Amino acid sequence: MNPPEKSPLDDVLDLLDLEPIEVNIFRGVSPKDRMQRVFGGQVLGQALVAAYRTVENRVCHSLHAYFLRGGDPKVPILYEVDRSRDGASFTSRRVVAIQHGHQIFTLAASFQTPEEGFEHQFDMPDAPDPESLRPETEMRAEVVDKLPEEERSWFTRPQPIEMRHVEPVEFFKPKKREPRQLVWFRATEKLPDDLSLNQCLLAYASDMTLLDTATRPHRVGWFDRSIQMASIDHAMWFHRPFRADEWLLYAQDAPSASGARGFNRGSIYTREGVLVASVAQEGLMRPRKPK
């Protein structure tokens, strides 16, 4: 009897289940369908998993990461964890991701023993309910015929994260728009009640749409070959517990683009309006010179 076929979310959870190699050293792999470089959210999520594997009874409250080189999806990634500090309330970890003998990514993460304190937050922006919006998969299916044959199956493959954009996505020749966007998202299946796993999956998903925000005033489409884009750094702050398999609103803006870089921010809310995480990212937005 053949084993049941794995879902896209199962595949992502397998990616996040790192193999221990030695004390403080873990190995991760990439999906076989990655064609060019490793997805930044994957490395971010795997590095946070590696850090969590060396921490007990504390919750990540912040992380700061730098993407140093493009990852090679054909070979494993080694994650080395430096146990920087274990204090009375806070724990610090530094993670280095290595491929082909070179650092491709670094992460610094801080963990805290849960405790009570002052509480306040910004209100969630107004947004229509996710059920009233079209799934991104439907919008992709409508334009897939415009793509080269070799890219169609990758573009329409089942996704581990369901996304619903408040403004419909313009994949080709977009209009000039404000550098802001609202996106509902959630994991496509139920997750375990493990907050650390939910945080690692949120880190994975947080890299999916953020850099696009800075391109909106410049009419850059998803398949625009006239611009080189890549994440440079990524920071997250986890404010409150949440479930990544329930609808979350990702409110994003890009206050500035300059020096061939775009700066982006994001606030992530539960459906009830609870602010659970904040994100900041700078990315490369380099116009390519005509050949």
SULNORPE-V883201 format. One record per backbone hydrogen bond with DSSP energy under -1.0 kcal/mol. CO is the residue of the C=O (numbers start at 1). NH is the residue of the N-H. E is the energy in kcal/mol with one decimal. If there is no record, write none. Layout:
<<CO/NH/E> <CO/NH/E>>
//
This chain:
<<7/11/-2.0> <8/12/-1.7> <9/13/-2.6> <10/14/-2.2> <11/15/-1.8> <12/16/-1.8> <16/18/-1.5> <19/27/-2.5> <22/25/-2.4> <24/81/-3.0> <25/21/-2.7> <25/22/-1.5> <26/79/-3.2> <27/19/-2.6> <28/77/-3.0> <31/34/-1.2> <39/43/-1.4> <40/44/-2.3> <41/45/-2.5> <42/46/-2.8> <43/47/-2.6> <44/48/-1.9> <45/49/-2.0> <46/50/-2.5> <47/51/-2.2> <48/52/-2.6> <49/53/-1.9> <51/54/-1.7> <52/55/-1.8> <59/112/-2.6> <61/238/-1.6> <62/110/-2.4> <63/236/-2.2> <64/108/-2.6> <65/234/-2.1> <66/106/-2.0> <71/38/-1.5> <72/75/-1.2> <77/28/-2.8> <78/98/-2.8> <79/26/-2.4> <80/96/-2.3> <82/84/-2.0> <82/94/-2.0> <85/92/-2.5> <89/113/-2.2> <90/87/-3.1> <91/111/-3.0> <92/85/-1.8> <93/109/-2.7> <94/82/-3.6> <95/107/-2.6> <96/80/-2.7> <97/104/-2.7> <97/105/-1.1> <98/78/-2.3> <99/102/-2.5> <102/99/-2.4> <104/68/-2.0> <104/69/-1.7> <105/97/-2.9> <106/66/-2.3> <107/95/-3.2> <108/64/-2.4> <109/93/-2.5> <110/61/-2.5> <110/62/-1.3> <111/91/-2.7> <112/59/-2.6> <129/132/-1.5> <130/133/-1.6> <135/139/-1.3> <136/140/-2.3> <137/141/-2.0> <138/142/-1.3> <140/143/-1.1> <143/146/-2.1> <144/147/-1.8> <148/151/-1.8> <151/155/-2.1> <152/156/-1.8> <160/188/-2.1> <162/186/-1.6> <163/136/-2.5> <164/184/-2.8> <178/180/-2.3> <179/254/-2.1> <181/252/-2.9> <182/166/-2.4> <183/250/-3.3> <184/164/-2.7> <185/248/-2.2> <186/162/-2.8> <194/198/-2.1> <195/199/-2.5> <196/200/-2.2> <197/201/-2.3> <198/202/-2.1> <199/203/-2.4> <200/204/-1.9> <201/205/-2.3> <202/206/-2.2> <205/208/-1.9> <210/213/-1.4> <212/215/-1.1> <215/218/-1.6> <215/220/-1.1> <216/177/-1.9> <221/224/-1.4> <226/288/-2.9> <228/286/-2.5> <230/284/-3.4> <232/67/-2.7> <234/65/-2.6> <235/280/-2.2> <236/63/-2.3> <237/278/-2.2> <243/246/-1.1> <244/187/-2.9> <248/185/-2.3> <249/269/-2.4> <250/183/-1.7> <251/267/-2.4> <252/181/-2.1> <253/265/-3.2> <256/263/-2.9> <258/261/-1.6> <260/285/-3.0> <261/258/-2.4> <262/283/-2.5> <264/281/-2.6> <265/253/-2.1> <266/279/-3.0> <267/251/-2.9> <268/276/-2.7> <268/277/-1.4> <269/249/-2.7> <270/273/-1.9> <274/270/-2.3> <276/239/-2.5> <276/240/-1.1> <277/268/-2.9> <278/237/-2.5> <279/266/-2.7> <280/235/-2.9> <281/264/-3.3> <282/232/-2.4> <282/233/-1.8> <283/262/-2.7> <284/230/-1.2> <286/228/-3.1>>
//
